[in-house]
């Protein structure tokens, strides 16, 4: 007779995931800056959870690539750099091209209406920069969802938090007309995706990411 294998308590995993979420949002809203140390004890006290839950939460964020840890060293938020940005956005451009091509083959006319409306609302309602970036990435989430490619979605999720962090760096002091151009660019992106032209969609996706990288490098300086 087969016996049930022991498994860990669900509550512990839930606490760790919630701790990861709260630390992630603190990084994204600027409470913790790139390169800053994250002390387990202080985090545990602030979040009112055990150090073990914090440690597990930090492991989640390390897998997402937004913190680094080392033997007998505190976790730190990743420092931003031109080299890392270029490598990250080069990878993103390739993933986005494949996603756009797949989405163009499956998209319905209204596929991206909700995501576009969310982006317009974030831009026009005077919400925070974090909300604008969140709405921006939710549009891209929709592209991956429509593409219906499981391994591709997993690859996107593996770098999404890093992209979010860099997008926040880019938009922290947006250039004139940045928000309005954001809506225009994504509206055009949606039009191409729903046209059914996979080649055009792939090319636009790469150009879109390359444009984002150029703006980001301008913010990072030399």
Biotite code that builds the C-alpha atoms (Angstrom):
import biotite.structure as struc

atoms = struc.array([
    struc.Atom([0.000, 0.000, 0.000], chain_id="A", res_id=1, res_name="UNK", atom_name="CA", element="C"),
    struc.Atom([1.399, 3.350, -1.008], chain_id="A", res_id=2, res_name="UNK", atom_name="CA", element="C"),
    struc.Atom([1.743, 5.898, 1.771], chain_id="A", res_id=3, res_name="UNK", atom_name="CA", element="C"),
    struc.Atom([1.558, 9.628, 1.297], chain_id="A", res_id=4, res_name="UNK", atom_name="CA", element="C"),
    struc.Atom([4.887, 11.382, 0.983], chain_id="A", res_id=5, res_name="UNK", atom_name="CA", element="C"),
    struc.Atom([5.446, 14.099, 3.599], chain_id="A", res_id=6, res_name="UNK", atom_name="CA", element="C"),
    struc.Atom([5.253, 17.636, 2.297], chain_id="A", res_id=7, res_name="UNK", atom_name="CA", element="C"),
    struc.Atom([5.935, 20.975, 3.920], chain_id="A", res_id=8, res_name="UNK", atom_name="CA", element="C"),
    struc.Atom([3.132, 23.081, 5.383], chain_id="A", res_id=9, res_name="UNK", atom_name="CA", element="C"),
    struc.Atom([1.345, 25.266, 2.867], chain_id="A", res_id=10, res_name="UNK", atom_name="CA", element="C"),
    struc.Atom([1.253, 28.197, 5.287], chain_id="A", res_id=11, res_name="UNK", atom_name="CA", element="C"),
    struc.Atom([5.042, 28.480, 5.342], chain_id="A", res_id=12, res_name="UNK", atom_name="CA", element="C"),
    struc.Atom([5.257, 28.588, 1.558], chain_id="A", res_id=13, res_name="UNK", atom_name="CA", element="C"),
    struc.Atom([2.463, 31.157, 1.483], chain_id="A", res_id=14, res_name="UNK", atom_name="CA", element="C"),
    struc.Atom([4.289, 33.390, 3.955], chain_id="A", res_id=15, res_name="UNK", atom_name="CA", element="C"),
    struc.Atom([7.528, 33.151, 1.984], chain_id="A", res_id=16, res_name="UNK", atom_name="CA", element="C"),
    struc.Atom([5.787, 34.037, -1.278], chain_id="A", res_id=17, res_name="UNK", atom_name="CA", element="C"),
    struc.Atom([4.083, 36.988, 0.398], chain_id="A", res_id=18, res_name="UNK", atom_name="CA", element="C"),
    struc.Atom([7.407, 38.100, 1.885], chain_id="A", res_id=19, res_name="UNK", atom_name="CA", element="C"),
    struc.Atom([8.972, 37.913, -1.594], chain_id="A", res_id=20, res_name="UNK", atom_name="CA", element="C"),
    struc.Atom([6.097, 39.987, -2.986], chain_id="A", res_id=21, res_name="UNK", atom_name="CA", element="C"),
    struc.Atom([6.446, 42.700, -0.338], chain_id="A", res_id=22, res_name="UNK", atom_name="CA", element="C"),
    struc.Atom([10.231, 42.907, -0.669], chain_id="A", res_id=23, res_name="UNK", atom_name="CA", element="C"),
    struc.Atom([9.914, 42.979, -4.472], chain_id="A", res_id=24, res_name="UNK", atom_name="CA", element="C"),
    struc.Atom([7.425, 45.870, -4.304], chain_id="A", res_id=25, res_name="UNK", atom_name="CA", element="C"),
    struc.Atom([9.689, 47.723, -1.864], chain_id="A", res_id=26, res_name="UNK", atom_name="CA", element="C"),
    struc.Atom([12.515, 47.409, -4.391], chain_id="A", res_id=27, res_name="UNK", atom_name="CA", element="C"),
    struc.Atom([10.272, 48.576, -7.213], chain_id="A", res_id=28, res_name="UNK", atom_name="CA", element="C"),
    struc.Atom([8.933, 51.598, -5.328], chain_id="A", res_id=29, res_name="UNK", atom_name="CA", element="C"),
    struc.Atom([12.428, 52.733, -4.382], chain_id="A", res_id=30, res_name="UNK", atom_name="CA", element="C"),
    struc.Atom([12.418, 51.809, -0.694], chain_id="A", res_id=31, res_name="UNK", atom_name="CA", element="C"),
    struc.Atom([15.488, 49.711, -1.475], chain_id="A", res_id=32, res_name="UNK", atom_name="CA", element="C"),
    struc.Atom([17.830, 51.086, -4.123], chain_id="A", res_id=33, res_name="UNK", atom_name="CA", element="C"),
    struc.Atom([19.993, 49.156, -6.628], chain_id="A", res_id=34, res_name="UNK", atom_name="CA", element="C"),
    struc.Atom([23.089, 47.902, -4.815], chain_id="A", res_id=35, res_name="UNK", atom_name="CA", element="C"),
    struc.Atom([21.528, 48.260, -1.350], chain_id="A", res_id=36, res_name="UNK", atom_name="CA", element="C"),
    struc.Atom([21.884, 45.504, 1.243], chain_id="A", res_id=37, res_name="UNK", atom_name="CA", element="C"),
    struc.Atom([18.819, 43.586, 2.440], chain_id="A", res_id=38, res_name="UNK", atom_name="CA", element="C"),
    struc.Atom([19.275, 42.449, 6.043], chain_id="A", res_id=39, res_name="UNK", atom_name="CA", element="C"),
    struc.Atom([17.303, 39.333, 6.973], chain_id="A", res_id=40, res_name="UNK", atom_name="CA", element="C"),
    struc.Atom([16.790, 40.376, 10.592], chain_id="A", res_id=41, res_name="UNK", atom_name="CA", element="C"),
    struc.Atom([15.492, 43.835, 9.766], chain_id="A", res_id=42, res_name="UNK", atom_name="CA", element="C"),
    struc.Atom([13.224, 42.449, 7.054], chain_id="A", res_id=43, res_name="UNK", atom_name="CA", element="C"),
    struc.Atom([11.845, 39.765, 9.360], chain_id="A", res_id=44, res_name="UNK", atom_name="CA", element="C"),
    struc.Atom([11.061, 42.368, 12.019], chain_id="A", res_id=45, res_name="UNK", atom_name="CA", element="C"),
    struc.Atom([9.465, 44.750, 9.521], chain_id="A", res_id=46, res_name="UNK", atom_name="CA", element="C"),
    struc.Atom([7.362, 42.019, 7.902], chain_id="A", res_id=47, res_name="UNK", atom_name="CA", element="C"),
    struc.Atom([6.569, 40.314, 11.239], chain_id="A", res_id=48, res_name="UNK", atom_name="CA", element="C"),
    struc.Atom([7.644, 36.914, 9.895], chain_id="A", res_id=49, res_name="UNK", atom_name="CA", element="C"),
    struc.Atom([10.444, 34.474, 10.670], chain_id="A", res_id=50, res_name="UNK", atom_name="CA", element="C"),
    struc.Atom([13.937, 34.865, 9.267], chain_id="A", res_id=51, res_name="UNK", atom_name="CA", element="C"),
    struc.Atom([13.415, 31.520, 7.545], chain_id="A", res_id=52, res_name="UNK", atom_name="CA", element="C"),
    struc.Atom([10.426, 32.909, 5.625], chain_id="A", res_id=53, res_name="UNK", atom_name="CA", element="C"),
    struc.Atom([12.447, 35.977, 4.668], chain_id="A", res_id=54, res_name="UNK", atom_name="CA", element="C"),
    struc.Atom([15.335, 33.771, 3.543], chain_id="A", res_id=55, res_name="UNK", atom_name="CA", element="C"),
    struc.Atom([13.001, 31.702, 1.383], chain_id="A", res_id=56, res_name="UNK", atom_name="CA", element="C"),
    struc.Atom([11.427, 34.857, -0.022], chain_id="A", res_id=57, res_name="UNK", atom_name="CA", element="C"),
    struc.Atom([14.855, 36.218, -0.897], chain_id="A", res_id=58, res_name="UNK", atom_name="CA", element="C"),
    struc.Atom([15.607, 32.957, -2.705], chain_id="A", res_id=59, res_name="UNK", atom_name="CA", element="C"),
    struc.Atom([12.559, 33.584, -4.896], chain_id="A", res_id=60, res_name="UNK", atom_name="CA", element="C"),
    struc.Atom([13.825, 37.063, -5.744], chain_id="A", res_id=61, res_name="UNK", atom_name="CA", element="C"),
    struc.Atom([17.302, 35.711, -6.447], chain_id="A", res_id=62, res_name="UNK", atom_name="CA", element="C"),
    struc.Atom([15.815, 33.325, -8.994], chain_id="A", res_id=63, res_name="UNK", atom_name="CA", element="C"),
    struc.Atom([14.077, 36.317, -10.571], chain_id="A", res_id=64, res_name="UNK", atom_name="CA", element="C"),
    struc.Atom([17.473, 37.996, -10.862], chain_id="A", res_id=65, res_name="UNK", atom_name="CA", element="C"),
    struc.Atom([16.738, 41.174, -8.895], chain_id="A", res_id=66, res_name="UNK", atom_name="CA", element="C"),
    struc.Atom([18.866, 40.366, -5.847], chain_id="A", res_id=67, res_name="UNK", atom_name="CA", element="C"),
    struc.Atom([22.214, 38.675, -5.317], chain_id="A", res_id=68, res_name="UNK", atom_name="CA", element="C"),
    struc.Atom([23.366, 36.611, -2.394], chain_id="A", res_id=69, res_name="UNK", atom_name="CA", element="C"),
    struc.Atom([26.696, 35.127, -1.359], chain_id="A", res_id=70, res_name="UNK", atom_name="CA", element="C"),
    struc.Atom([28.217, 32.942, 1.309], chain_id="A", res_id=71, res_name="UNK", atom_name="CA", element="C"),
    struc.Atom([28.198, 34.884, 4.588], chain_id="A", res_id=72, res_name="UNK", atom_name="CA", element="C"),
    struc.Atom([27.189, 38.023, 2.705], chain_id="A", res_id=73, res_name="UNK", atom_name="CA", element="C"),
    struc.Atom([23.891, 39.897, 2.958], chain_id="A", res_id=74, res_name="UNK", atom_name="CA", element="C"),
    struc.Atom([21.552, 39.860, -0.006], chain_id="A", res_id=75, res_name="UNK", atom_name="CA", element="C"),
    struc.Atom([21.767, 42.982, -2.150], chain_id="A", res_id=76, res_name="UNK", atom_name="CA", element="C"),
    struc.Atom([19.544, 44.495, -4.804], chain_id="A", res_id=77, res_name="UNK", atom_name="CA", element="C"),
    struc.Atom([21.291, 44.095, -8.154], chain_id="A", res_id=78, res_name="UNK", atom_name="CA", element="C"),
    struc.Atom([23.212, 47.200, -9.240], chain_id="A", res_id=79, res_name="UNK", atom_name="CA", element="C"),
    struc.Atom([22.094, 48.620, -12.570], chain_id="A", res_id=80, res_name="UNK", atom_name="CA", element="C"),
    struc.Atom([24.672, 48.992, -15.322], chain_id="A", res_id=81, res_name="UNK", atom_name="CA", element="C"),
    struc.Atom([24.882, 49.634, -19.032], chain_id="A", res_id=82, res_name="UNK", atom_name="CA", element="C"),
    struc.Atom([26.443, 46.223, -19.691], chain_id="A", res_id=83, res_name="UNK", atom_name="CA", element="C"),
    struc.Atom([23.728, 44.352, -17.817], chain_id="A", res_id=84, res_name="UNK", atom_name="CA", element="C"),
    struc.Atom([21.010, 46.445, -19.439], chain_id="A", res_id=85, res_name="UNK", atom_name="CA", element="C"),
    struc.Atom([22.359, 45.744, -22.916], chain_id="A", res_id=86, res_name="UNK", atom_name="CA", element="C"),
    struc.Atom([22.577, 42.002, -22.268], chain_id="A", res_id=87, res_name="UNK", atom_name="CA", element="C"),
    struc.Atom([19.129, 41.896, -20.683], chain_id="A", res_id=88, res_name="UNK", atom_name="CA", element="C"),
    struc.Atom([17.400, 43.885, -23.423], chain_id="A", res_id=89, res_name="UNK", atom_name="CA", element="C"),
    struc.Atom([19.160, 41.922, -26.157], chain_id="A", res_id=90, res_name="UNK", atom_name="CA", element="C"),
    struc.Atom([17.609, 38.788, -24.683], chain_id="A", res_id=91, res_name="UNK", atom_name="CA", element="C"),
    struc.Atom([14.287, 40.559, -24.246], chain_id="A", res_id=92, res_name="UNK", atom_name="CA", element="C"),
    struc.Atom([14.261, 41.643, -27.889], chain_id="A", res_id=93, res_name="UNK", atom_name="CA", element="C"),
    struc.Atom([14.649, 38.051, -29.047], chain_id="A", res_id=94, res_name="UNK", atom_name="CA", element="C"),
    struc.Atom([11.896, 36.793, -26.758], chain_id="A", res_id=95, res_name="UNK", atom_name="CA", element="C"),
    struc.Atom([9.592, 39.641, -27.728], chain_id="A", res_id=96, res_name="UNK", atom_name="CA", element="C"),
    struc.Atom([10.070, 38.965, -31.434], chain_id="A", res_id=97, res_name="UNK", atom_name="CA", element="C"),
    struc.Atom([9.045, 35.316, -31.010], chain_id="A", res_id=98, res_name="UNK", atom_name="CA", element="C"),
    struc.Atom([6.103, 36.294, -28.801], chain_id="A", res_id=99, res_name="UNK", atom_name="CA", element="C"),
    struc.Atom([4.886, 38.905, -31.282], chain_id="A", res_id=100, res_name="UNK", atom_name="CA", element="C"),
    struc.Atom([5.091, 36.487, -34.176], chain_id="A", res_id=101, res_name="UNK", atom_name="CA", element="C"),
    struc.Atom([3.111, 33.873, -32.272], chain_id="A", res_id=102, res_name="UNK", atom_name="CA", element="C"),
    struc.Atom([0.556, 36.409, -31.049], chain_id="A", res_id=103, res_name="UNK", atom_name="CA", element="C"),
    struc.Atom([0.029, 37.799, -34.562], chain_id="A", res_id=104, res_name="UNK", atom_name="CA", element="C"),
    struc.Atom([-0.964, 34.323, -35.743], chain_id="A", res_id=105, res_name="UNK", atom_name="CA", element="C"),
    struc.Atom([-3.614, 33.999, -33.007], chain_id="A", res_id=106, res_name="UNK", atom_name="CA", element="C"),
    struc.Atom([-4.757, 37.506, -32.083], chain_id="A", res_id=107, res_name="UNK", atom_name="CA", element="C"),
    struc.Atom([-8.391, 38.577, -32.253], chain_id="A", res_id=108, res_name="UNK", atom_name="CA", element="C"),
    struc.Atom([-9.319, 42.230, -32.887], chain_id="A", res_id=109, res_name="UNK", atom_name="CA", element="C"),
    struc.Atom([-10.014, 42.901, -29.194], chain_id="A", res_id=110, res_name="UNK", atom_name="CA", element="C"),
    struc.Atom([-7.141, 40.878, -27.703], chain_id="A", res_id=111, res_name="UNK", atom_name="CA", element="C"),
    struc.Atom([-5.209, 43.859, -26.383], chain_id="A", res_id=112, res_name="UNK", atom_name="CA", element="C"),
    struc.Atom([-8.046, 46.303, -25.700], chain_id="A", res_id=113, res_name="UNK", atom_name="CA", element="C"),
    struc.Atom([-8.043, 45.783, -21.920], chain_id="A", res_id=114, res_name="UNK", atom_name="CA", element="C"),
    struc.Atom([-4.249, 46.045, -21.660], chain_id="A", res_id=115, res_name="UNK", atom_name="CA", element="C"),
    struc.Atom([-4.214, 49.230, -23.729], chain_id="A", res_id=116, res_name="UNK", atom_name="CA", element="C"),
    struc.Atom([-6.985, 50.762, -21.645], chain_id="A", res_id=117, res_name="UNK", atom_name="CA", element="C"),
    struc.Atom([-5.044, 49.934, -18.491], chain_id="A", res_id=118, res_name="UNK", atom_name="CA", element="C"),
    struc.Atom([-1.984, 51.696, -19.909], chain_id="A", res_id=119, res_name="UNK", atom_name="CA", element="C"),
    struc.Atom([-3.998, 54.757, -20.969], chain_id="A", res_id=120, res_name="UNK", atom_name="CA", element="C"),
    struc.Atom([-5.571, 54.969, -17.518], chain_id="A", res_id=121, res_name="UNK", atom_name="CA", element="C"),
    struc.Atom([-2.216, 54.704, -15.775], chain_id="A", res_id=122, res_name="UNK", atom_name="CA", element="C"),
    struc.Atom([-0.824, 57.496, -17.950], chain_id="A", res_id=123, res_name="UNK", atom_name="CA", element="C"),
    struc.Atom([-3.805, 59.869, -17.794], chain_id="A", res_id=124, res_name="UNK", atom_name="CA", element="C"),
    struc.Atom([-4.952, 59.366, -14.195], chain_id="A", res_id=125, res_name="UNK", atom_name="CA", element="C"),
    struc.Atom([-1.771, 60.749, -12.646], chain_id="A", res_id=126, res_name="UNK", atom_name="CA", element="C"),
    struc.Atom([-0.778, 57.476, -11.007], chain_id="A", res_id=127, res_name="UNK", atom_name="CA", element="C"),
    struc.Atom([2.733, 56.652, -9.823], chain_id="A", res_id=128, res_name="UNK", atom_name="CA", element="C"),
    struc.Atom([5.632, 55.780, -12.117], chain_id="A", res_id=129, res_name="UNK", atom_name="CA", element="C"),
    struc.Atom([5.446, 52.252, -10.735], chain_id="A", res_id=130, res_name="UNK", atom_name="CA", element="C"),
    struc.Atom([1.821, 52.002, -11.885], chain_id="A", res_id=131, res_name="UNK", atom_name="CA", element="C"),
    struc.Atom([2.744, 53.188, -15.394], chain_id="A", res_id=132, res_name="UNK", atom_name="CA", element="C"),
    struc.Atom([5.537, 50.622, -15.648], chain_id="A", res_id=133, res_name="UNK", atom_name="CA", element="C"),
    struc.Atom([3.241, 47.909, -14.298], chain_id="A", res_id=134, res_name="UNK", atom_name="CA", element="C"),
    struc.Atom([0.632, 48.712, -16.962], chain_id="A", res_id=135, res_name="UNK", atom_name="CA", element="C"),
    struc.Atom([3.348, 48.771, -19.636], chain_id="A", res_id=136, res_name="UNK", atom_name="CA", element="C"),
    struc.Atom([4.522, 45.275, -18.704], chain_id="A", res_id=137, res_name="UNK", atom_name="CA", element="C"),
    struc.Atom([0.963, 43.981, -18.423], chain_id="A", res_id=138, res_name="UNK", atom_name="CA", element="C"),
    struc.Atom([0.530, 44.828, -22.111], chain_id="A", res_id=139, res_name="UNK", atom_name="CA", element="C"),
    struc.Atom([3.586, 42.703, -22.869], chain_id="A", res_id=140, res_name="UNK", atom_name="CA", element="C"),
    struc.Atom([2.216, 39.944, -20.617], chain_id="A", res_id=141, res_name="UNK", atom_name="CA", element="C"),
    struc.Atom([-0.860, 39.929, -22.850], chain_id="A", res_id=142, res_name="UNK", atom_name="CA", element="C"),
    struc.Atom([1.318, 39.457, -25.948], chain_id="A", res_id=143, res_name="UNK", atom_name="CA", element="C"),
    struc.Atom([2.959, 36.401, -24.390], chain_id="A", res_id=144, res_name="UNK", atom_name="CA", element="C"),
    struc.Atom([-0.394, 35.030, -23.252], chain_id="A", res_id=145, res_name="UNK", atom_name="CA", element="C"),
    struc.Atom([-1.876, 35.299, -26.743], chain_id="A", res_id=146, res_name="UNK", atom_name="CA", element="C"),
    struc.Atom([1.203, 33.610, -28.248], chain_id="A", res_id=147, res_name="UNK", atom_name="CA", element="C"),
    struc.Atom([0.347, 30.469, -26.230], chain_id="A", res_id=148, res_name="UNK", atom_name="CA", element="C"),
    struc.Atom([3.934, 29.265, -25.942], chain_id="A", res_id=149, res_name="UNK", atom_name="CA", element="C"),
    struc.Atom([4.604, 27.816, -22.486], chain_id="A", res_id=150, res_name="UNK", atom_name="CA", element="C"),
    struc.Atom([8.430, 27.716, -22.614], chain_id="A", res_id=151, res_name="UNK", atom_name="CA", element="C"),
    struc.Atom([8.470, 31.266, -23.997], chain_id="A", res_id=152, res_name="UNK", atom_name="CA", element="C"),
    struc.Atom([6.253, 32.519, -21.160], chain_id="A", res_id=153, res_name="UNK", atom_name="CA", element="C"),
    struc.Atom([8.590, 30.843, -18.651], chain_id="A", res_id=154, res_name="UNK", atom_name="CA", element="C"),
    struc.Atom([11.600, 32.569, -20.237], chain_id="A", res_id=155, res_name="UNK", atom_name="CA", element="C"),
    struc.Atom([9.795, 35.933, -20.054], chain_id="A", res_id=156, res_name="UNK", atom_name="CA", element="C"),
    struc.Atom([8.853, 35.408, -16.410], chain_id="A", res_id=157, res_name="UNK", atom_name="CA", element="C"),
    struc.Atom([12.494, 34.627, -15.619], chain_id="A", res_id=158, res_name="UNK", atom_name="CA", element="C"),
    struc.Atom([13.594, 38.134, -16.655], chain_id="A", res_id=159, res_name="UNK", atom_name="CA", element="C"),
    struc.Atom([10.388, 40.136, -16.095], chain_id="A", res_id=160, res_name="UNK", atom_name="CA", element="C"),
    struc.Atom([11.320, 41.520, -12.661], chain_id="A", res_id=161, res_name="UNK", atom_name="CA", element="C"),
    struc.Atom([14.708, 42.643, -13.963], chain_id="A", res_id=162, res_name="UNK", atom_name="CA", element="C"),
    struc.Atom([13.035, 44.396, -16.896], chain_id="A", res_id=163, res_name="UNK", atom_name="CA", element="C"),
    struc.Atom([10.580, 46.030, -14.510], chain_id="A", res_id=164, res_name="UNK", atom_name="CA", element="C"),
    struc.Atom([13.428, 47.373, -12.375], chain_id="A", res_id=165, res_name="UNK", atom_name="CA", element="C"),
    struc.Atom([15.195, 48.846, -15.400], chain_id="A", res_id=166, res_name="UNK", atom_name="CA", element="C"),
    struc.Atom([11.968, 50.319, -16.767], chain_id="A", res_id=167, res_name="UNK", atom_name="CA", element="C"),
    struc.Atom([11.492, 52.085, -13.453], chain_id="A", res_id=168, res_name="UNK", atom_name="CA", element="C"),
    struc.Atom([15.020, 53.474, -13.696], chain_id="A", res_id=169, res_name="UNK", atom_name="CA", element="C"),
    struc.Atom([14.260, 54.695, -17.210], chain_id="A", res_id=170, res_name="UNK", atom_name="CA", element="C"),
    struc.Atom([10.953, 56.346, -16.302], chain_id="A", res_id=171, res_name="UNK", atom_name="CA", element="C"),
    struc.Atom([11.883, 57.766, -12.892], chain_id="A", res_id=172, res_name="UNK", atom_name="CA", element="C"),
    struc.Atom([12.326, 61.174, -14.523], chain_id="A", res_id=173, res_name="UNK", atom_name="CA", element="C"),
    struc.Atom([10.576, 60.685, -17.864], chain_id="A", res_id=174, res_name="UNK", atom_name="CA", element="C"),
    struc.Atom([11.607, 62.762, -20.834], chain_id="A", res_id=175, res_name="UNK", atom_name="CA", element="C"),
    struc.Atom([9.089, 65.202, -22.265], chain_id="A", res_id=176, res_name="UNK", atom_name="CA", element="C"),
    struc.Atom([6.262, 63.389, -24.035], chain_id="A", res_id=177, res_name="UNK", atom_name="CA", element="C"),
    struc.Atom([7.356, 59.984, -22.713], chain_id="A", res_id=178, res_name="UNK", atom_name="CA", element="C"),
    struc.Atom([3.936, 58.947, -21.395], chain_id="A", res_id=179, res_name="UNK", atom_name="CA", element="C"),
    struc.Atom([1.977, 59.955, -24.482], chain_id="A", res_id=180, res_name="UNK", atom_name="CA", element="C"),
    struc.Atom([4.476, 58.224, -26.757], chain_id="A", res_id=181, res_name="UNK", atom_name="CA", element="C"),
    struc.Atom([4.154, 55.117, -24.589], chain_id="A", res_id=182, res_name="UNK", atom_name="CA", element="C"),
    struc.Atom([0.444, 54.893, -25.405], chain_id="A", res_id=183, res_name="UNK", atom_name="CA", element="C"),
    struc.Atom([1.009, 55.641, -29.102], chain_id="A", res_id=184, res_name="UNK", atom_name="CA", element="C"),
    struc.Atom([3.733, 52.991, -29.427], chain_id="A", res_id=185, res_name="UNK", atom_name="CA", element="C"),
    struc.Atom([1.694, 50.294, -27.729], chain_id="A", res_id=186, res_name="UNK", atom_name="CA", element="C"),
    struc.Atom([-1.424, 51.185, -29.718], chain_id="A", res_id=187, res_name="UNK", atom_name="CA", element="C"),
    struc.Atom([0.582, 50.775, -32.908], chain_id="A", res_id=188, res_name="UNK", atom_name="CA", element="C"),
    struc.Atom([2.001, 47.522, -31.570], chain_id="A", res_id=189, res_name="UNK", atom_name="CA", element="C"),
    struc.Atom([-1.528, 46.213, -30.955], chain_id="A", res_id=190, res_name="UNK", atom_name="CA", element="C"),
    struc.Atom([-2.603, 47.212, -34.468], chain_id="A", res_id=191, res_name="UNK", atom_name="CA", element="C"),
    struc.Atom([0.263, 45.281, -36.039], chain_id="A", res_id=192, res_name="UNK", atom_name="CA", element="C"),
    struc.Atom([-0.344, 42.255, -33.835], chain_id="A", res_id=193, res_name="UNK", atom_name="CA", element="C"),
    struc.Atom([-4.017, 42.082, -34.770], chain_id="A", res_id=194, res_name="UNK", atom_name="CA", element="C"),
    struc.Atom([-3.262, 42.579, -38.466], chain_id="A", res_id=195, res_name="UNK", atom_name="CA", element="C"),
    struc.Atom([-2.046, 39.001, -38.647], chain_id="A", res_id=196, res_name="UNK", atom_name="CA", element="C"),
    struc.Atom([1.308, 39.934, -40.211], chain_id="A", res_id=197, res_name="UNK", atom_name="CA", element="C"),
    struc.Atom([3.727, 37.870, -38.125], chain_id="A", res_id=198, res_name="UNK", atom_name="CA", element="C"),
    struc.Atom([6.820, 39.232, -39.869], chain_id="A", res_id=199, res_name="UNK", atom_name="CA", element="C"),
    struc.Atom([5.846, 42.854, -39.300], chain_id="A", res_id=200, res_name="UNK", atom_name="CA", element="C"),
    struc.Atom([4.902, 42.087, -35.699], chain_id="A", res_id=201, res_name="UNK", atom_name="CA", element="C"),
    struc.Atom([8.285, 40.508, -35.013], chain_id="A", res_id=202, res_name="UNK", atom_name="CA", element="C"),
    struc.Atom([10.162, 43.438, -36.524], chain_id="A", res_id=203, res_name="UNK", atom_name="CA", element="C"),
    struc.Atom([8.129, 46.012, -34.611], chain_id="A", res_id=204, res_name="UNK", atom_name="CA", element="C"),
    struc.Atom([8.625, 44.088, -31.359], chain_id="A", res_id=205, res_name="UNK", atom_name="CA", element="C"),
    struc.Atom([12.417, 44.175, -31.742], chain_id="A", res_id=206, res_name="UNK", atom_name="CA", element="C"),
    struc.Atom([12.372, 47.873, -32.645], chain_id="A", res_id=207, res_name="UNK", atom_name="CA", element="C"),
    struc.Atom([10.160, 48.586, -29.648], chain_id="A", res_id=208, res_name="UNK", atom_name="CA", element="C"),
    struc.Atom([12.612, 46.925, -27.250], chain_id="A", res_id=209, res_name="UNK", atom_name="CA", element="C"),
    struc.Atom([15.620, 48.544, -28.931], chain_id="A", res_id=210, res_name="UNK", atom_name="CA", element="C"),
    struc.Atom([13.960, 51.951, -28.490], chain_id="A", res_id=211, res_name="UNK", atom_name="CA", element="C"),
    struc.Atom([13.356, 51.208, -24.820], chain_id="A", res_id=212, res_name="UNK", atom_name="CA", element="C"),
    struc.Atom([17.022, 50.255, -24.403], chain_id="A", res_id=213, res_name="UNK", atom_name="CA", element="C"),
    struc.Atom([18.188, 53.464, -26.075], chain_id="A", res_id=214, res_name="UNK", atom_name="CA", element="C"),
    struc.Atom([16.089, 55.513, -23.664], chain_id="A", res_id=215, res_name="UNK", atom_name="CA", element="C"),
    struc.Atom([17.365, 53.508, -20.729], chain_id="A", res_id=216, res_name="UNK", atom_name="CA", element="C"),
    struc.Atom([21.026, 53.904, -21.697], chain_id="A", res_id=217, res_name="UNK", atom_name="CA", element="C"),
    struc.Atom([20.453, 57.623, -21.943], chain_id="A", res_id=218, res_name="UNK", atom_name="CA", element="C"),
    struc.Atom([19.367, 57.598, -18.308], chain_id="A", res_id=219, res_name="UNK", atom_name="CA", element="C"),
    struc.Atom([22.256, 55.390, -17.166], chain_id="A", res_id=220, res_name="UNK", atom_name="CA", element="C"),
    struc.Atom([24.896, 57.626, -18.743], chain_id="A", res_id=221, res_name="UNK", atom_name="CA", element="C"),
    struc.Atom([28.459, 56.529, -19.393], chain_id="A", res_id=222, res_name="UNK", atom_name="CA", element="C"),
])
